[in-house]
């Protein structure tokens, strides 16, 4: 599957800190896979820590913004 995300930033959020640090083979494979996907599909990914009690609010806000951006781009 080939597609171009136009340099967009994809934010991945969790209530715990997401880090892919160290030299364990699984962690190295995850970092390499993310880098390969970013290059292939022209996007960046960032990992954001969101407090558990703010997850629904953050998700709702993100989806609302996504909907507005999609409508603006289709004009």
N, C-alpha and C positions, 0 to 999 in steps of 0.2 A: 504494500500500500504506500503510495507516494502522495504527499501533500505538503504545502508550505504554509506555516502559521504566521508568516510575515514578520518575524522578529518579536512576536508577542511574549509576554511574561506569563508563565503558568505558575500559580502559587499553590503549594500543597500545604495544608495546615493540619495540625494535630494538637492535642492538649499537652503533649509531652514534646520535649526537644528532639527533633529529628536530625541526627548527625550520622554521616557515613564516614567515620574516622577509623584509622588503624590499618593494619596490613593483612587482616584475615581475608582469605580468598573470596569469601562471599561478599564482603564489603567492597573489595577491589572490583569485583564483577559488577556490583550495583553502580559504583561510580563510573565505570567504563560504559555501561549500558546507558546511563543517563547522558553522558557526554556524546555518545554516538547518536542517540535519539535527537538531542538538541541540534547537532550539526545537520543531521539528515532532514529534519523537519523545520529548521530555522525558527527556533524558539529558545527561551531560557526558562529555567525552572528555579524557583526559590522555595525554601522551606520556612514556614512561619509557625511560631508557637502561639496558640490562642488558648487562653484560660478556658477550662471546661464549661464554665457557666456562661461564656460568651460565644460558644460554638454556633448555636442556632442563629443568634443575631448576626454574626459574621457571615454565615452561609447565606442567609436571606439577603443581606446587603450585597454580597458578591453576585448572587444570581440576578438581583434587580439591576445592578450595574451592567452585567453582561447583556441582559435584555435590551437596555437602552442603547448600548454600543452597537448591537446587532441592527437595531432599527435605524440608527443614524448612518451606518455604513451602507444600508440598502437603498438610501436616498440617492 
